[in-house]
Amino acid sequence: MNTIKLPESNLKPYLQATYFIDCNHPRIKKAARQLTGSLSEPKMMARAIFFFVRDEIRYNPYSFSTSRKDYQAHTVLARDKGYCIQKAVLLAALCRAAGIPTRLRLANIRNHQVPAKLAEMMKTDIFYCHGYNEIYLDGRWLKATPTFDRFMCERLEINPVNFDGNQDAVFDQHSRDGRLHIEYLKQWGEFPDLPFTEIITTFNDNYGKDMIQQWINAGEQHYD
């Protein structure tokens, strides 16, 4: 694959702190130092951050919220759990704190194996505005998906997404038993910050306000 290194000015938006990607927050800076302090290569630093967010921030779709503060990276870090968008925001903040340009991506996906409890509430198998990342390494933007932790993957017998710093890391189309799992339907593009208002509007338009309220009320329930 050809690489074209971008000028530093083009990368600046992907290194800056924002309200959501608060890479200048003391907790984020401390965590980034702890994860990368003994490493010197950006690729290894990015991998350390990826696996931390993937596995130590447990996936919980019931972490959904319509409150802006619940999407700030330092809040996600403190809670040790989140759903795809929240985890992507945290990964972006930690990478930026380590000096690695990182941005958000959004896509609509179909999960053909949605757990029954969640499917009953959602009334659909489409997840709108699924959040993941792109990390800039060696002159290339690489996709990285830290959503599902390895513990959940083992329980559901799906392959965890692994990021090696050399190629895109996105969901497998099939689970271990060969059944169809994740299907990418629509790409929304990449973003230097979380387009919070647009996401909530999309959820309201496609899921409906009643379902959104059920999702919020589910609150602290565990992912089954």
C-alpha positions as CSV (number, residue, x, y, z in Angstrom):
1,M,0.0,0.0,0.0
2,N,1.3,3.4,-0.9
3,T,1.9,5.9,1.9
4,I,1.6,9.7,1.6
5,K,2.7,11.5,4.7
6,L,0.4,14.4,5.5
7,P,1.8,17.8,6.4
8,E,1.8,18.5,10.2
9,S,-0.8,21.2,9.7
10,N,-3.2,18.7,8.2
11,L,-2.8,16.4,11.3
12,K,-3.3,19.2,13.8
13,P,-7.1,18.7,14.2
14,Y,-6.4,15.1,15.1
15,L,-4.0,15.9,17.9
16,Q,-6.1,18.7,19.6
17,A,-8.1,18.4,22.7
18,T,-11.9,18.8,22.4
19,Y,-14.8,18.8,24.8
20,F,-15.3,15.0,24.2
21,I,-11.8,14.0,23.2
22,D,-10.3,15.6,26.2
23,C,-6.7,14.5,25.8
24,N,-5.5,17.3,28.0
25,H,-7.4,16.0,31.0
26,P,-5.1,14.9,33.9
27,R,-6.6,11.4,34.1
28,I,-6.2,10.9,30.3
29,K,-2.6,12.2,30.3
30,K,-1.7,9.9,33.3
31,A,-3.3,6.9,31.7
32,A,-1.5,7.5,28.4
33,R,1.8,7.8,30.2
34,Q,1.2,4.6,32.1
35,L,0.3,2.7,28.9
36,T,3.1,4.1,26.7
37,G,5.8,5.4,29.0
38,S,8.2,2.4,28.3
39,L,7.6,2.5,24.6
40,S,9.2,4.6,21.9
41,E,7.6,3.5,18.6
42,P,4.2,5.1,17.8
43,K,3.0,1.7,16.4
44,M,3.6,-0.1,19.7
45,M,2.1,2.8,21.7
46,A,-1.0,2.7,19.6
47,R,-1.3,-1.1,20.1
48,A,-0.9,-0.7,23.8
49,I,-3.7,1.8,23.9
50,F,-5.9,-0.2,21.6
51,F,-5.8,-3.3,23.7
52,F,-6.3,-1.4,26.9
53,V,-9.5,0.2,25.5
54,R,-10.7,-3.0,23.9
55,D,-10.3,-5.2,27.0
56,E,-10.1,-3.0,30.1
57,I,-13.1,-0.8,29.2
58,R,-15.8,-3.5,29.1
59,Y,-18.3,-3.3,26.4
60,N,-21.8,-2.4,27.7
61,P,-24.5,-1.1,25.2
62,Y,-26.6,0.0,28.2
63,S,-24.0,2.7,28.8
64,F,-25.9,4.7,26.2
65,S,-26.8,8.2,27.3
66,T,-28.1,11.5,25.9
67,S,-26.0,13.5,28.3
68,R,-22.9,15.1,26.7
69,K,-20.7,14.5,29.8
70,D,-21.1,10.7,29.5
71,Y,-19.2,10.9,26.2
72,Q,-16.2,12.7,27.6
73,A,-13.1,10.5,27.5
74,H,-12.1,11.0,31.1
75,T,-15.6,9.9,32.2
76,V,-15.5,6.7,30.1
77,L,-12.1,6.0,31.6
78,A,-13.3,6.4,35.1
79,R,-16.3,4.1,34.6
80,D,-14.4,1.3,33.0
81,K,-17.2,0.5,30.6
82,G,-18.9,2.0,27.5
83,Y,-20.4,1.2,24.2
84,C,-18.8,1.7,20.8
85,I,-18.9,5.5,20.5
86,Q,-17.7,6.0,24.1
87,K,-14.8,3.6,23.7
88,A,-13.8,5.2,20.4
89,V,-13.7,8.6,22.0
90,L,-11.5,7.3,24.8
91,L,-9.1,5.6,22.3
92,A,-8.8,8.9,20.4
93,A,-8.1,10.8,23.6
94,L,-5.4,8.4,24.8
95,C,-3.7,8.3,21.4
96,R,-3.7,12.1,21.1
97,A,-2.3,12.4,24.6
98,A,0.5,10.1,23.4
99,G,1.1,12.3,20.3
100,I,-0.5,10.0,17.8
101,P,-3.0,11.6,15.4
102,T,-6.4,9.8,15.8
103,R,-9.9,10.5,14.6
104,L,-13.4,9.0,14.9
105,R,-15.3,7.2,12.2
106,L,-19.1,6.4,12.2
107,A,-20.9,3.7,10.2
108,N,-24.2,2.0,10.2
109,I,-23.8,-1.8,10.8
110,R,-26.1,-4.8,10.9
111,N,-25.4,-7.3,13.7
112,H,-26.9,-10.5,12.6
113,Q,-26.3,-12.0,16.1
114,V,-27.8,-9.3,18.4
115,P,-28.5,-10.9,21.8
116,A,-32.2,-11.5,22.3
117,K,-32.6,-9.0,25.2
118,L,-31.1,-6.2,23.2
119,A,-32.9,-7.1,20.0
120,E,-36.3,-7.1,21.8
121,M,-35.6,-3.6,23.0
122,M,-34.2,-2.2,19.8
123,K,-36.7,-3.8,17.4
124,T,-34.0,-3.9,14.8
125,D,-30.6,-5.5,14.2
126,I,-29.1,-2.2,12.7
127,F,-26.8,-0.1,14.8
128,Y,-26.8,3.4,13.6
129,C,-23.6,5.5,14.0
130,H,-21.4,2.7,15.2
131,G,-18.2,4.4,16.4
132,Y,-14.7,3.3,15.8
133,N,-11.3,5.0,15.0
134,E,-8.6,5.8,12.4
135,I,-5.1,6.0,13.7
136,Y,-2.3,7.7,11.7
137,L,0.8,5.5,11.6
138,D,3.7,5.5,9.1
139,G,1.9,7.9,6.7
140,R,-1.4,6.0,6.6
141,W,-4.8,6.1,8.3
142,L,-5.6,2.7,9.8
143,K,-9.0,1.7,11.0
144,A,-9.2,0.4,14.6
145,T,-12.3,-1.0,16.3
146,P,-11.9,-1.4,20.1
147,T,-15.6,-2.1,20.7
148,F,-15.9,-5.7,21.9
149,D,-13.7,-6.8,24.8
150,R,-12.1,-10.3,24.5
151,F,-14.1,-11.6,27.5
152,M,-17.4,-10.9,25.7
153,C,-16.0,-12.3,22.5
154,E,-15.1,-15.6,24.2
155,R,-18.6,-15.8,25.7
156,L,-20.3,-15.2,22.4
157,E,-17.7,-17.2,20.4
158,I,-16.7,-14.4,18.1
159,N,-13.2,-13.3,17.1
160,P,-11.9,-10.3,18.9
161,V,-10.6,-7.5,16.7
162,N,-6.8,-7.4,16.8
163,F,-4.9,-4.3,15.8
164,D,-1.3,-4.8,14.7
165,G,-0.5,-1.3,13.6
166,N,0.0,-2.4,10.0
167,Q,-3.5,-2.9,8.6
168,D,-7.1,-2.1,9.2
169,A,-8.8,-3.7,12.2
170,V,-12.6,-4.0,11.8
171,F,-15.2,-6.5,12.7
172,D,-15.1,-9.9,11.0
173,Q,-18.1,-10.6,8.8
174,H,-18.6,-14.1,10.3
175,S,-18.4,-15.6,13.8
176,R,-16.3,-18.6,14.6
177,D,-19.0,-21.0,13.6
178,G,-19.3,-19.5,10.1
179,R,-22.6,-17.6,10.8
180,L,-23.0,-14.1,9.4
181,H,-22.1,-11.6,12.1
182,I,-21.4,-8.0,11.2
183,E,-22.3,-6.3,8.0
184,Y,-21.2,-2.7,7.2
185,L,-24.1,-0.8,5.6
186,K,-23.2,2.8,5.4
187,Q,-20.1,4.9,6.1
188,W,-20.6,8.3,7.6
189,G,-17.0,9.3,7.2
190,E,-14.3,10.5,9.6
191,F,-14.5,13.3,12.3
192,P,-11.9,15.2,14.4
193,D,-14.5,15.4,17.2
194,L,-17.7,13.6,18.2
195,P,-20.7,14.9,16.2
196,F,-22.9,14.5,19.3
197,T,-26.0,16.4,18.1
198,E,-26.1,14.6,14.8
199,I,-25.7,11.2,16.5
200,I,-28.6,11.8,18.9
201,T,-30.8,13.1,16.1
202,T,-30.0,10.0,14.0
203,F,-30.9,7.8,17.0
204,N,-34.2,9.6,17.6
205,D,-35.1,9.5,13.9
206,N,-34.3,5.8,13.5
207,Y,-35.0,4.2,16.9
208,G,-37.7,6.5,18.1
209,K,-37.8,8.4,21.4
210,D,-39.7,5.7,23.2
211,M,-36.9,3.1,22.5
212,I,-34.3,5.7,23.4
213,Q,-35.9,6.2,26.8
214,Q,-36.0,2.4,27.3
215,W,-32.3,2.3,26.5
216,I,-31.6,5.0,29.0
217,N,-33.8,3.3,31.7
218,A,-31.9,0.0,31.1
219,G,-28.9,1.9,32.6
220,E,-26.7,-0.4,34.6
221,Q,-27.9,-3.7,33.3
222,H,-25.3,-6.2,32.2
223,Y,-24.8,-7.2,28.6
224,D,-26.3,-10.7,28.2
